[in-house]
Amino acid sequence: MSAKRISAMAIAALPLVWGLSACASESHQVKVREPLRLPSNVAPSAQQYVSQGSNAFQAGRYDEAKTLFTQAVSEAPNSGEAHYNLGLVLFKLGDADAAREQFMQAANLAPGNKVIWDSPALSPYSHPDSNIPKKEPASPYRGAARSPGGGGPR
């Protein structure tokens, strides 16, 4: 093979190699969840609690962050972001049930916020309302011939 042909083949293969390496690195990335800022129309006192709570959270002082985020929720009970932040620290502290309640409230208060809907306690469920049953995956045998003596409508 000529050197030109080998060079052309190597150049043609580069996008494939880059694509595969990008896929490999993306699959091993862990989502880092951080507290959210409150919208500007929320009470300044709640904003202050969230700011202080975010600093405590990022420094690993989760009990302090929990206290501050709880105060933010009491100051801004209609803020999905405040409930999300409290849920985030509760989840970090290992209280998944209480975290899920906060994430559910956050999702209900901020229905279009993808970060909230992708929260760690909600993502396994696909919907924050635990009363809505999960859909079972479609059977791979749908439309296939019935097994002999199999039940079901005829």
DRENTORKOL-3810 file (N, C-alpha, C; in nm, 4 decimals):
REM DRENTORKOL-3810
@n.u->0.0827; n.v->-0.1181; n.w->0.0000; ca.u->0.0000; ca.v->0.0000; ca.w->0.0000; c.u->0.0871; c.v->0.1244; c.w->0.0000
@n.u->0.0398; n.v->0.2248; n.w->-0.0670; ca.u->0.1175; ca.v->0.3479; ca.w->-0.0737; c.u->0.0992; c.v->0.4294; c.w->0.0537
@n.u->0.1933; n.v->0.5157; n.w->0.0776; ca.u->0.1880; ca.v->0.6010; ca.w->0.1971; c.u->0.0689; c.v->0.6947; c.w->0.1916
@n.u->0.0343; n.v->0.7422; n.w->0.0708; ca.u->-0.0819; ca.v->0.8304; ca.w->0.0568; c.u->-0.2097; c.v->0.7584; c.w->0.0963
@n.u->-0.2220; n.v->0.6343; n.w->0.0530; ca.u->-0.3437; ca.v->0.5581; ca.w->0.0824; c.u->-0.3552; c.v->0.5299; c.w->0.2322
@n.u->-0.2460; n.v->0.4948; n.w->0.2967; ca.u->-0.2453; ca.v->0.4696; ca.w->0.4417; c.u->-0.2820; c.v->0.5977; c.w->0.5158
@n.u->-0.2265; n.v->0.7096; n.w->0.4700; ca.u->-0.2573; ca.v->0.8384; ca.w->0.5305; c.u->-0.4055; c.v->0.8717; c.w->0.5178
@n.u->-0.4619; n.v->0.8487; n.w->0.4009; ca.u->-0.6040; ca.v->0.8760; ca.w->0.3789; c.u->-0.6911; c.v->0.7874; c.w->0.4663
@n.u->-0.6514; n.v->0.6609; n.w->0.4822; ca.u->-0.7284; ca.v->0.5689; ca.w->0.5669; c.u->-0.7215; c.v->0.6132; c.w->0.7129
@n.u->-0.6062; n.v->0.6578; n.w->0.7572; ca.u->-0.5902; ca.v->0.7024; ca.w->0.8957; c.u->-0.6752; c.v->0.8259; c.w->0.9226
@n.u->-0.6759; n.v->0.9187; n.w->0.8273; ca.u->-0.7561; ca.v->1.0403; ca.w->0.8430; c.u->-0.9047; c.v->1.0060; c.w->0.8450
@n.u->-0.9452; n.v->0.9118; n.w->0.7616; ca.u->-1.0861; ca.v->0.8712; ca.w->0.7572; c.u->-1.1280; c.v->0.8027; c.w->0.8863
@n.u->-1.0365; n.v->0.7360; n.w->0.9540; ca.u->-1.0700; ca.v->0.6637; ca.w->1.0770; c.u->-1.0735; c.v->0.7544; c.w->1.1994
@n.u->-1.0136; n.v->0.8724; n.w->1.1911; ca.u->-1.0086; ca.v->0.9613; ca.w->1.3081; c.u->-1.1455; c.v->0.9946; c.w->1.3666
@n.u->-1.2442; n.v->1.0341; n.w->1.2856; ca.u->-1.3753; ca.v->1.0645; ca.w->1.3460; c.u->-1.4338; c.v->0.9449; c.w->1.4214
@n.u->-1.4129; n.v->0.8259; n.w->1.3708; ca.u->-1.4635; ca.v->0.7061; ca.w->1.4383; c.u->-1.3965; c.v->0.6891; c.w->1.5739
@n.u->-1.2636; n.v->0.7048; n.w->1.5773; ca.u->-1.1891; ca.v->0.6906; ca.w->1.7022; c.u->-1.2322; c.v->0.7977; c.w->1.8017
@n.u->-1.2449; n.v->0.9223; n.w->1.7548; ca.u->-1.2883; ca.v->1.0297; ca.w->1.8438; c.u->-1.4288; c.v->1.0022; c.w->1.8969
@n.u->-1.5163; n.v->0.9581; n.w->1.8113; ca.u->-1.6532; ca.v->0.9284; ca.w->1.8525; c.u->-1.6588; c.v->0.8194; c.w->1.9574
@n.u->-1.5817; n.v->0.7131; n.w->1.9367; ca.u->-1.5799; ca.v->0.6037; ca.w->2.0342; c.u->-1.5230; c.v->0.6483; c.w->2.1674
@n.u->-1.4174; n.v->0.7287; n.w->2.1638; ca.u->-1.3597; ca.v->0.7747; ca.w->2.2902; c.u->-1.4535; c.v->0.8687; c.w->2.3627
@n.u->-1.5274; n.v->0.9509; n.w->2.2873; ca.u->-1.6251; ca.v->1.0408; ca.w->2.3505; c.u->-1.7360; c.v->0.9610; c.w->2.4149
@n.u->-1.7844; n.v->0.8567; n.w->2.3473; ca.u->-1.8898; ca.v->0.7725; ca.w->2.4047; c.u->-1.8408; c.v->0.7037; c.w->2.5304
@n.u->-1.7183; n.v->0.6562; n.w->2.5279; ca.u->-1.6641; ca.v->0.5866; ca.w->2.6444; c.u->-1.6515; c.v->0.6812; c.w->2.7623
@n.u->-1.6051; n.v->0.8040; n.w->2.7378; ca.u->-1.5885; ca.v->0.8960; ca.w->2.8496; c.u->-1.7232; c.v->0.9436; c.w->2.9020
@n.u->-1.8238; n.v->0.9597; n.w->2.8153; ca.u->-1.9557; ca.v->1.0035; ca.w->2.8607; c.u->-2.0225; c.v->0.8980; c.w->2.9474
@n.u->-2.0034; n.v->0.7716; n.w->2.9152; ca.u->-2.0719; ca.v->0.6673; ca.w->2.9901; c.u->-2.0180; c.v->0.6549; c.w->3.1318
@n.u->-1.8968; n.v->0.7052; n.w->3.1562; ca.u->-1.8394; ca.v->0.6934; ca.w->3.2899; c.u->-1.8509; c.v->0.8213; c.w->3.3706
@n.u->-1.9105; n.v->0.9247; n.w->3.3139; ca.u->-1.9248; ca.v->1.0493; ca.w->3.3866; c.u->-2.0388; c.v->1.0373; c.w->3.4872
@n.u->-2.0169; n.v->1.0915; n.w->3.6044; ca.u->-2.1184; ca.v->1.0935; ca.w->3.7080; c.u->-2.1768; c.v->1.2338; c.w->3.7128
@n.u->-2.3090; n.v->1.2413; n.w->3.7196; ca.u->-2.3725; ca.v->1.3721; ca.w->3.7287; c.u->-2.3423; c.v->1.4341; c.w->3.8636
@n.u->-2.2927; n.v->1.5545; n.w->3.8602; ca.u->-2.2690; ca.v->1.6278; ca.w->3.9839; c.u->-2.3904; c.v->1.7167; c.w->4.0049
@n.u->-2.4576; n.v->1.6938; n.w->4.1143; ca.u->-2.5773; ca.v->1.7732; ca.w->4.1439; c.u->-2.5411; c.v->1.8800; c.w->4.2459
@n.u->-2.5738; n.v->2.0014; n.w->4.2106; ca.u->-2.5449; ca.v->2.1138; ca.w->4.2983; c.u->-2.6740; c.v->2.1879; c.w->4.3274
@n.u->-2.6769; n.v->2.2581; n.w->4.4408; ca.u->-2.7962; ca.v->2.3370; ca.w->4.4734; c.u->-2.8257; c.v->2.4399; c.w->4.3646
@n.u->-2.9533; n.v->2.4684; n.w->4.3484; ca.u->-2.9980; ca.v->2.5649; ca.w->4.2481; c.u->-3.0153; c.v->2.7024; c.w->4.3103
@n.u->-2.9946; n.v->2.8044; n.w->4.2303; ca.u->-3.0243; ca.v->2.9415; ca.w->4.2731; c.u->-3.1747; c.v->2.9611; c.w->4.2676
@n.u->-3.2220; n.v->3.0520; n.w->4.3493; ca.u->-3.3639; ca.v->3.0851; ca.w->4.3468; c.u->-3.3890; c.v->3.1934; c.w->4.2430
@n.u->-3.5075; n.v->3.1935; n.w->4.1830; ca.u->-3.5409; ca.v->3.3010; ca.w->4.0888; c.u->-3.5360; c.v->3.4368; c.w->4.1589
@n.u->-3.5160; n.v->3.5415; n.w->4.0824; ca.u->-3.4995; ca.v->3.6759; ca.w->4.1398; c.u->-3.6248; c.v->3.7280; c.w->4.2088
@n.u->-3.7414; n.v->3.6714; n.w->4.1778; ca.u->-3.8650; ca.v->3.7210; ca.w->4.2396; c.u->-3.8930; c.v->3.6576; c.w->4.3766
@n.u->-3.8024; n.v->3.5772; n.w->4.4273; ca.u->-3.8190; ca.v->3.5125; ca.w->4.5574; c.u->-3.7626; c.v->3.6049; c.w->4.6660
@n.u->-3.8188; n.v->3.5960; n.w->4.7846; ca.u->-3.7794; ca.v->3.6820; ca.w->4.8965; c.u->-3.6277; c.v->3.6838; c.w->4.9171
@n.u->-3.5709; n.v->3.8018; n.w->4.9398; ca.u->-3.4260; ca.v->3.8127; ca.w->4.9606; c.u->-3.3754; c.v->3.7262; c.w->5.0765
@n.u->-3.4558; n.v->3.7115; n.w->5.1815; ca.u->-3.4113; ca.v->3.6290; ca.w->5.2944; c.u->-3.3942; c.v->3.4830; c.w->5.2503
@n.u->-3.4850; n.v->3.4331; n.w->5.1658; ca.u->-3.4735; ca.v->3.2960; ca.w->5.1148; c.u->-3.3493; c.v->3.2839; c.w->5.0259
@n.u->-3.3230; n.v->3.3872; n.w->4.9467; ca.u->-3.2044; ca.v->3.3873; ca.w->4.8605; c.u->-3.0772; c.v->3.3789; c.w->4.9448
@n.u->-3.0770; n.v->3.4527; n.w->5.0565; ca.u->-2.9607; ca.v->3.4522; ca.w->5.1457; c.u->-2.9402; c.v->3.3136; c.w->5.2075
@n.u->-3.0489; n.v->3.2508; n.w->5.2534; ca.u->-3.0385; ca.v->3.1154; ca.w->5.3099; c.u->-2.9858; c.v->3.0173; c.w->5.2061
@n.u->-3.0321; n.v->3.0289; n.w->5.0815; ca.u->-2.9858; ca.v->2.9381; ca.w->4.9764; c.u->-2.8384; c.v->2.9629; c.w->4.9455
@n.u->-2.7979; n.v->3.0879; n.w->4.9422; ca.u->-2.6572; ca.v->3.1186; ca.w->4.9161; c.u->-2.5673; c.v->3.0571; c.w->5.0236
@n.u->-2.6049; n.v->3.0784; n.w->5.1497; ca.u->-2.5272; ca.v->3.0230; ca.w->5.2602; c.u->-2.5344; c.v->2.8698; c.w->5.2612
@n.u->-2.6526; n.v->2.8170; n.w->5.2336; ca.u->-2.6699; ca.v->2.6718; ca.w->5.2297; c.u->-2.5893; c.v->2.6081; c.w->5.1173
@n.u->-2.5822; n.v->2.6747; n.w->5.0029; ca.u->-2.5031; ca.v->2.6239; ca.w->4.8904; c.u->-2.3553; c.v->2.6185; c.w->4.9262
@n.u->-2.3081; n.v->2.7232; n.w->4.9936; ca.u->-2.1674; ca.v->2.7240; ca.w->5.0376; c.u->-2.1406; c.v->2.6095; c.w->5.1343
@n.u->-2.2304; n.v->2.5901; n.w->5.2292; ca.u->-2.2141; ca.v->2.4805; ca.w->5.3253; c.u->-2.2192; c.v->2.3453; c.w->5.2545
@n.u->-2.3122; n.v->2.3300; n.w->5.1608; ca.u->-2.3257; ca.v->2.2046; ca.w->5.0857; c.u->-2.1969; c.v->2.1732; c.w->5.0103
@n.u->-2.1450; n.v->2.2719; n.w->4.9397; ca.u->-2.0242; ca.v->2.2504; ca.w->4.8596; c.u->-1.9015; c.v->2.2259; c.w->4.9465
@n.u->-1.9054; n.v->2.2711; n.w->5.0721; ca.u->-1.7952; ca.v->2.2470; ca.w->5.1649; c.u->-1.8124; c.v->2.1155; c.w->5.2405
@n.u->-1.9237; n.v->2.0453; n.w->5.2139; ca.u->-1.9464; ca.v->1.9164; ca.w->5.2799; c.u->-2.0081; c.v->1.9277; c.w->5.4181
@n.u->-2.0559; n.v->2.0467; n.w->5.4538; ca.u->-2.1216; ca.v->2.0666; ca.w->5.5845; c.u->-2.2722; c.v->2.0487; c.w->5.5638
@n.u->-2.3132; n.v->1.9221; n.w->5.5490; ca.u->-2.4497; ca.v->1.8908; ca.w->5.5077; c.u->-2.5549; c.v->1.9203; c.w->5.6145
@n.u->-2.5211; n.v->1.9023; n.w->5.7420; ca.u->-2.6187; ca.v->1.9339; ca.w->5.8471; c.u->-2.6481; c.v->2.0844; c.w->5.8488
@n.u->-2.5444; n.v->2.1648; n.w->5.8328; ca.u->-2.5618; ca.v->2.3104; ca.w->5.8269; c.u->-2.6432; c.v->2.3481; c.w->5.7028
@n.u->-2.6120; n.v->2.2850; n.w->5.5902; ca.u->-2.6853; ca.v->2.3124; ca.w->5.4662; c.u->-2.8322; c.v->2.2747; c.w->5.4820
@n.u->-2.8579; n.v->2.1643; n.w->5.5501; ca.u->-2.9966; ca.v->2.1211; ca.w->5.5725; c.u->-3.0732; c.v->2.2279; c.w->5.6506
@n.u->-3.0123; n.v->2.2811; n.w->5.7550; ca.u->-3.0761; ca.v->2.3852; ca.w->5.8359; c.u->-3.1055; c.v->2.5093; c.w->5.7514
@n.u->-3.0090; n.v->2.5505; n.w->5.6728; ca.u->-3.0254; ca.v->2.6707; ca.w->5.5901; c.u->-3.1291; c.v->2.6497; c.w->5.4797
@n.u->-3.1274; n.v->2.5330; n.w->5.4158; ca.u->-3.2256; ca.v->2.5060; ca.w->5.3103; c.u->-3.3658; c.v->2.4907; c.w->5.3678
@n.u->-3.3763; n.v->2.4389; n.w->5.4893; ca.u->-3.5072; ca.v->2.4305; ca.w->5.5558; c.u->-3.5609; c.v->2.5709; c.w->5.5803
@n.u->-3.4746; n.v->2.6630; n.w->5.6221; ca.u->-3.5165; ca.v->2.8015; ca.w->5.6420; c.u->-3.5577; c.v->2.8651; c.w->5.5092
@n.u->-3.4858; n.v->2.8326; n.w->5.4024; ca.u->-3.5207; ca.v->2.8868; ca.w->5.2708; c.u->-3.6591; c.v->2.8383; c.w->5.2282
@n.u->-3.6889; n.v->2.7107; n.w->5.2532; ca.u->-3.8210; ca.v->2.6560; ca.w->5.2186; c.u->-3.9299; c.v->2.7247; c.w->5.2999
@n.u->-3.9027; n.v->2.7531; n.w->5.4281; ca.u->-4.0057; ca.v->2.8196; ca.w->5.5092; c.u->-4.0271; c.v->2.9638; c.w->5.4635
@n.u->-3.9230; n.v->3.0284; n.w->5.4097; ca.u->-3.9349; ca.v->3.1653; ca.w->5.3580; c.u->-3.9969; c.v->3.1688; c.w->5.2176
@n.u->-3.9755; n.v->3.0615; n.w->5.1412; ca.u->-4.0241; ca.v->3.0573; ca.w->5.0026; c.u->-4.0872; c.v->2.9206; c.w->4.9755
@n.u->-4.2025; n.v->2.8933; n.w->5.0382; ca.u->-4.2631; ca.v->2.7598; ca.w->5.0262; c.u->-4.3107; c.v->2.7247; c.w->4.8849
@n.u->-4.3250; n.v->2.8237; n.w->4.7982; ca.u->-4.3694; ca.v->2.7971; ca.w->4.6607; c.u->-4.2540; c.v->2.7910; c.w->4.5609
@n.u->-4.1322; n.v->2.7839; n.w->4.6115; ca.u->-4.0156; ca.v->2.7777; ca.w->4.5244; c.u->-3.9734; c.v->2.6324; c.w->4.5036
@n.u->-3.9845; n.v->2.5860; n.w->4.3806; ca.u->-3.9399; ca.v->2.4515; ca.w->4.3482; c.u->-3.7908; c.v->2.4356; c.w->4.3734
@n.u->-3.7152; n.v->2.5397; n.w->4.3452; ca.u->-3.5702; ca.v->2.5338; ca.w->4.3640; c.u->-3.5344; c.v->2.5183; c.w->4.5120
@n.u->-3.6068; n.v->2.5857; n.w->4.6005; ca.u->-3.5798; ca.v->2.5736; ca.w->4.7436; c.u->-3.6074; c.v->2.4306; c.w->4.7911
@n.u->-3.7186; n.v->2.3737; n.w->4.7462; ca.u->-3.7507; ca.v->2.2347; ca.w->4.7832; c.u->-3.6482; c.v->2.1379; c.w->4.7246
@n.u->-3.6046; n.v->2.1640; n.w->4.6010; ca.u->-3.5029; ca.v->2.0797; ca.w->4.5384; c.u->-3.3752; c.v->2.0792; c.w->4.6220
@n.u->-3.3308; n.v->2.1992; n.w->4.6646; ca.u->-3.2080; ca.v->2.2088; ca.w->4.7433; c.u->-3.2189; c.v->2.1321; c.w->4.8738
@n.u->-3.3334; n.v->2.1435; n.w->4.9387; ca.u->-3.3527; ca.v->2.0686; ca.w->5.0624; c.u->-3.3526; c.v->1.9180; c.w->5.0330
@n.u->-3.4178; n.v->1.8782; n.w->4.9263; ca.u->-3.4172; ca.v->1.7376; ca.w->4.8872; c.u->-3.2771; c.v->1.6882; c.w->4.8569
@n.u->-3.1975; n.v->1.7713; n.w->4.7927; ca.u->-3.0609; ca.v->1.7345; ca.w->4.7575; c.u->-2.9777; c.v->1.7049; c.w->4.8816
@n.u->-2.9876; n.v->1.7902; n.w->4.9814; ca.u->-2.9077; ca.v->1.7676; ca.w->5.1024; c.u->-2.9637; c.v->1.6509; c.w->5.1837
@n.u->-3.0954; n.v->1.6340; n.w->5.1850; ca.u->-3.1529; ca.v->1.5187; ca.w->5.2546; c.u->-3.1073; c.v->1.3887; c.w->5.1885
@n.u->-3.1031; n.v->1.3876; n.w->5.0567; ca.u->-3.0561; ca.v->1.2704; ca.w->4.9824; c.u->-2.9098; c.v->1.2429; c.w->5.0164
@n.u->-2.8295; n.v->1.3487; n.w->5.0230; ca.u->-2.6876; ca.v->1.3355; ca.w->5.0556; c.u->-2.6692; c.v->1.2808; c.w->5.1972
@n.u->-2.7610; n.v->1.3170; n.w->5.2877; ca.u->-2.7549; ca.v->1.2692; ca.w->5.4263; c.u->-2.8130; c.v->1.1288; c.w->5.4429
@n.u->-2.8667; n.v->1.0727; n.w->5.3340; ca.u->-2.9168; ca.v->0.9356; ca.w->5.3392; c.u->-3.0638; c.v->0.9220; c.w->5.3712
@n.u->-3.1371; n.v->1.0314; n.w->5.3789; ca.u->-3.2811; ca.v->1.0257; ca.w->5.4083; c.u->-3.3583; c.v->1.0308; c.w->5.2762
@n.u->-3.3566; n.v->0.9188; n.w->5.2039; ca.u->-3.4146; ca.v->0.9134; ca.w->5.0692; c.u->-3.5646; c.v->0.9394; c.w->5.0691
@n.u->-3.6373; n.v->0.8944; n.w->5.1711; ca.u->-3.7827; ca.v->0.9155; ca.w->5.1739; c.u->-3.8169; c.v->1.0637; c.w->5.1876
@n.u->-3.7506; n.v->1.1320; n.w->5.2822; ca.u->-3.7756; ca.v->1.2752; ca.w->5.2993; c.u->-3.7277; c.v->1.3528; c.w->5.1763
@n.u->-3.6161; n.v->1.3091; n.w->5.1180; ca.u->-3.5656; ca.v->1.3742; ca.w->4.9976; c.u->-3.6667; c.v->1.3606; c.w->4.8841
@n.u->-3.7228; n.v->1.2422; n.w->4.8687; ca.u->-3.8194; ca.v->1.2192; ca.w->4.7609; c.u->-3.9409; c.v->1.3104; c.w->4.7776
@n.u->-3.9860; n.v->1.3291; n.w->4.9008; ca.u->-4.0990; ca.v->1.4204; ca.w->4.9254; c.u->-4.0649; c.v->1.5624; c.w->4.8803
@n.u->-3.9441; n.v->1.6074; n.w->4.9121; ca.u->-3.9019; ca.v->1.7424; ca.w->4.8716; c.u->-3.8889; c.v->1.7518; c.w->4.7196
@n.u->-3.8330; n.v->1.6481; n.w->4.6583; ca.u->-3.8192; ca.v->1.6478; ca.w->4.5123; c.u->-3.9563; c.v->1.6462; c.w->4.4449
@n.u->-4.0515; n.v->1.5755; n.w->4.5036; ca.u->-4.1871; ca.v->1.5729; ca.w->4.4472; c.u->-4.2501; c.v->1.7114; c.w->4.4543
@n.u->-4.2349; n.v->1.7777; n.w->4.5699; ca.u->-4.2878; ca.v->1.9139; ca.w->4.5822; c.u->-4.2199; c.v->2.0067; c.w->4.4828
@n.u->-4.0888; n.v->1.9915; n.w->4.4686; ca.u->-4.0147; ca.v->2.0755; ca.w->4.3743; c.u->-4.0650; c.v->2.0532; c.w->4.2319
@n.u->-4.0863; n.v->1.9282; n.w->4.1947; ca.u->-4.1336; ca.v->1.8962; ca.w->4.0596; c.u->-4.2730; c.v->1.9530; c.w->4.0355
@n.u->-4.3575; n.v->1.9476; n.w->4.1362; ca.u->-4.4922; ca.v->2.0026; ca.w->4.1227; c.u->-4.4910; c.v->2.1550; c.w->4.1120
@n.u->-4.3961; n.v->2.2192; n.w->4.1795; ca.u->-4.3875; ca.v->2.3650; ca.w->4.1777; c.u->-4.3120; c.v->2.4187; c.w->4.0555
@n.u->-4.2281; n.v->2.3353; n.w->3.9967; ca.u->-4.1488; ca.v->2.3784; ca.w->3.8807; c.u->-4.1555; c.v->2.2710; c.w->3.7725
@n.u->-4.2736; n.v->2.2533; n.w->3.7113; ca.u->-4.2933; ca.v->2.1417; ca.w->3.6188; c.u->-4.2042; c.v->2.1420; c.w->3.4951
@n.u->-4.1497; n.v->2.2547; n.w->3.4547; ca.u->-4.0669; ca.v->2.2575; ca.w->3.3348; c.u->-3.9180; c.v->2.2516; c.w->3.3620
@n.u->-3.8792; n.v->2.2408; n.w->3.4882; ca.u->-3.7379; ca.v->2.2451; ca.w->3.5242; c.u->-3.6758; c.v->2.1057; c.w->3.5124
@n.u->-3.5975; n.v->2.0838; n.w->3.4073; ca.u->-3.5380; ca.v->1.9525; ca.w->3.3811; c.u->-3.4425; c.v->1.9095; c.w->3.4917
@n.u->-3.3690; n.v->2.0020; n.w->3.5501; ca.u->-3.2758; ca.v->1.9671; ca.w->3.6578; c.u->-3.3536; c.v->1.9062; c.w->3.7744
@n.u->-3.4660; n.v->1.9671; n.w->3.8083; ca.u->-3.5475; ca.v->1.9161; ca.w->3.9184; c.u->-3.6054; c.v->1.7796; c.w->3.8819
@n.u->-3.6571; n.v->1.7663; n.w->3.7600; ca.u->-3.7172; ca.v->1.6388; ca.w->3.7204; c.u->-3.6142; c.v->1.5286; c.w->3.7071
@n.u->-3.4873; n.v->1.5628; n.w->3.6957; ca.u->-3.3812; ca.v->1.4640; ca.w->3.6857; c.u->-3.3179; c.v->1.4383; c.w->3.8225
@n.u->-3.3850; n.v->1.4798; n.w->3.9285; ca.u->-3.3296; ca.v->1.4652; ca.w->4.0622; c.u->-3.3081; c.v->1.3180; c.w->4.0962
@n.u->-3.2140; n.v->1.2913; n.w->4.1860; ca.u->-3.1776; ca.v->1.1522; ca.w->4.2143; c.u->-3.2913; c.v->1.0676; c.w->4.2700
@n.u->-3.3833; n.v->1.1262; n.w->4.3403; ca.u->-3.4916; ca.v->1.0461; ca.w->4.3969; c.u->-3.6060; c.v->1.0261; c.w->4.2995
@n.u->-3.6175; n.v->1.1118; n.w->4.1980; ca.u->-3.7272; ca.v->1.0983; ca.w->4.1020; c.u->-3.6870; c.v->1.0219; c.w->3.9774
@n.u->-3.5632; n.v->1.0320; n.w->3.9341; ca.u->-3.5250; ca.v->0.9729; ca.w->3.8068; c.u->-3.5549; c.v->0.8232; c.w->3.7963
@n.u->-3.5470; n.v->0.7445; n.w->3.9033; ca.u->-3.5810; ca.v->0.6027; ca.w->3.8868; c.u->-3.7303; c.v->0.5787; c.w->3.8634
@n.u->-3.8123; n.v->0.6785; n.w->3.8903; ca.u->-3.9564; ca.v->0.6569; ca.w->3.8860; c.u->-4.0249; c.v->0.7093; c.w->3.7608
@n.u->-3.9686; n.v->0.8015; n.w->3.6938; ca.u->-4.0201; ca.v->0.8652; ca.w->3.5733; c.u->-4.1405; c.v->0.9547; c.w->3.5982
@n.u->-4.1996; n.v->0.9539; n.w->3.7139; ca.u->-4.3093; ca.v->1.0447; ca.w->3.7470; c.u->-4.3110; c.v->1.0629; c.w->3.8979
@n.u->-4.3267; n.v->1.1862; n.w->3.9473; ca.u->-4.3180; ca.v->1.2094; ca.w->4.0914; c.u->-4.4364; c.v->1.1560; c.w->4.1703
@n.u->-4.5474; n.v->1.1250; n.w->4.1062; ca.u->-4.6644; ca.v->1.0767; ca.w->4.1786; c.u->-4.6553; c.v->0.9263; c.w->4.1950
@n.u->-4.6294; n.v->0.8814; n.w->4.3176; ca.u->-4.6110; ca.v->0.7383; ca.w->4.3403; c.u->-4.7406; c.v->0.6604; c.w->4.3255
@n.u->-4.8542; n.v->0.7282; n.w->4.3151; ca.u->-4.9816; ca.v->0.6578; ca.w->4.2975; c.u->-5.0057; c.v->0.6169; c.w->4.1532
@n.u->-4.9263; n.v->0.6707; n.w->4.0617; ca.u->-4.9415; ca.v->0.6341; ca.w->3.9220; c.u->-4.8563; c.v->0.5098; c.w->3.8977
@n.u->-4.9210; n.v->0.3996; n.w->3.8597; ca.u->-4.8426; ca.v->0.2768; ca.w->3.8407; c.u->-4.7479; c.v->0.2894; c.w->3.7227
@n.u->-4.6318; n.v->0.2238; n.w->3.7357; ca.u->-4.5368; ca.v->0.2220; ca.w->3.6253; c.u->-4.5906; c.v->0.1332; c.w->3.5152
@n.u->-4.5591; n.v->0.1693; n.w->3.3918; ca.u->-4.5966; ca.v->0.0858; ca.w->3.2794; c.u->-4.4971; c.v->-0.0283; c.w->3.2693
@n.u->-4.5488; n.v->-0.1460; n.w->3.2459; ca.u->-4.4618; ca.v->-0.2603; ca.w->3.2236; c.u->-4.4087; c.v->-0.2518; c.w->3.0813
@n.u->-4.2845; n.v->-0.2953; n.w->3.0596; ca.u->-4.2325; ca.v->-0.2924; ca.w->2.9236; c.u->-4.3121; c.v->-0.3861; c.w->2.8346
@n.u->-4.3229; n.v->-0.3499; n.w->2.7081; ca.u->-4.3974; ca.v->-0.4316; ca.w->2.6133; c.u->-4.3337; c.v->-0.5693; c.w->2.6034
@n.u->-4.4155; n.v->-0.6685; n.w->2.5924; ca.u->-4.3670; ca.v->-0.8051; ca.w->2.5826; c.u->-4.2989; c.v->-0.8257; c.w->2.4477
@n.u->-4.1840; n.v->-0.8927; n.w->2.4485; ca.u->-4.1190; ca.v->-0.9196; ca.w->2.3207; c.u->-4.1969; c.v->-1.0217; c.w->2.2387
@n.u->-4.2969; n.v->-1.0858; n.w->2.3018; ca.u->-4.3738; ca.v->-1.1892; ca.w->2.2345; c.u->-4.5061; c.v->-1.1375; c.w->2.1804
@n.u->-4.5268; n.v->-1.0059; n.w->2.1897; ca.u->-4.6515; ca.v->-0.9480; ca.w->2.1407; c.u->-4.6682; c.v->-0.9822; c.w->1.9929
@n.u->-4.7835; n.v->-1.0342; n.w->1.9614; ca.u->-4.8125; ca.v->-1.0685; ca.w->1.8235; c.u->-4.7649; c.v->-1.2074; c.w->1.7859
@n.u->-4.6892; n.v->-1.2712; n.w->1.8745; ca.u->-4.6417; ca.v->-1.4066; ca.w->1.8453; c.u->-4.7538; c.v->-1.5055; c.w->1.8734
@n.u->-4.7393; n.v->-1.6217; n.w->1.8204; ca.u->-4.8405; ca.v->-1.7256; ca.w->1.8420; c.u->-4.8480; c.v->-1.7594; c.w->1.9892
@n.u->-4.9689; n.v->-1.7892; n.w->2.0364; ca.u->-4.9880; ca.v->-1.8239; ca.w->2.1767; c.u->-4.9305; c.v->-1.9603; c.w->2.2052
@n.u->-4.8814; n.v->-1.9731; n.w->2.3285; ca.u->-4.8326; ca.v->-2.1041; ca.w->2.3672; c.u->-4.9496; c.v->-2.1975; c.w->2.3881
@n.u->-4.9303; n.v->-2.3271; n.w->2.3660; ca.u->-5.0408; ca.v->-2.4214; ca.w->2.3812; c.u->-5.0962; c.v->-2.4161; c.w->2.5223
@n.u->-5.2260; n.v->-2.4103; n.w->2.5318; ca.u->-5.2928; ca.v->-2.4086; ca.w->2.6627; c.u->-5.2749; c.v->-2.2770; c.w->2.7351
@n.u->-5.2179; n.v->-2.1764; n.w->2.6710; ca.u->-5.1968; ca.v->-2.0490; ca.w->2.7363; c.u->-5.3281; c.v->-1.9787; c.w->2.7638
@n.u->-5.3305; n.v->-1.9092; n.w->2.8748; ca.u->-5.4537; ca.v->-1.8368; ca.w->2.9117; c.u->-5.4652; c.v->-1.7106; c.w->2.8306
@n.u->-5.5667; n.v->-1.6374; n.w->2.8601; ca.u->-5.5842; ca.v->-1.5092; ca.w->2.7939; c.u->-5.7070; c.v->-1.5110; c.w->2.7065
@n.u->-5.7429; n.v->-1.3946; n.w->2.6560; ca.u->-5.8626; ca.v->-1.3838; ca.w->2.5735; c.u->-5.8476; c.v->-1.4579; c.w->2.4417
@n.u->-5.9558; n.v->-1.5150; n.w->2.3981; ca.u->-5.9572; ca.v->-1.5864; ca.w->2.2690; c.u->-6.0508; c.v->-1.5201; c.w->2.1744
END
